[in-house]
Amino acid sequence: LFTFSLTCQAIGVRPLVINLDMEPGETQEFELELSPENRQEAVALNLYHPSQQLSGKLSYEEGNMLQHPAIAWIDIQDQVIVPPGEKTVVKGTVQVPYGAGGSHTAVIMVEPVEALGEEGVVQFMLRYAVRVNINIDRPGLREIAEVSEFILQVSEDKKPVISALIKNPSLLHYL
């Protein structure tokens, strides 16, 4: 007989989306509230960049400040200890450079620091992606869309189906 136990490590995180409307050169603070488990937990806070796949799903790339400069604007602790039974507030800041404009998104990945498990124990660790949307208003910015692919087809039940690939070459995010 094989026996094993299952453990799941998870803490609560609020909010999961931080929207900041900022001006060039401005600095704003934000807070993350971490809710505890019944034991002390070490939590890592890592910066990522989200990428949307053609399927619509998001993937996360580790933060590269050269390719995604908004990651460099965020200042937050790398690791936090969350004591049992106490909510922990983590403060961070976003400092926008003077030459910046448009919409920028970064992700703070909140994940438990891996602990060595007991032999025969399966552990699940949940991580949370906290999206930080930074909107910087500048004169001359406008929403632009390019339709690079447009297909009109008939479905199996004889209904029209439209497929389109739309690119956003502007510096703004919009619906």
Disulfide bonds with the S-S distance in Angstrom:
none
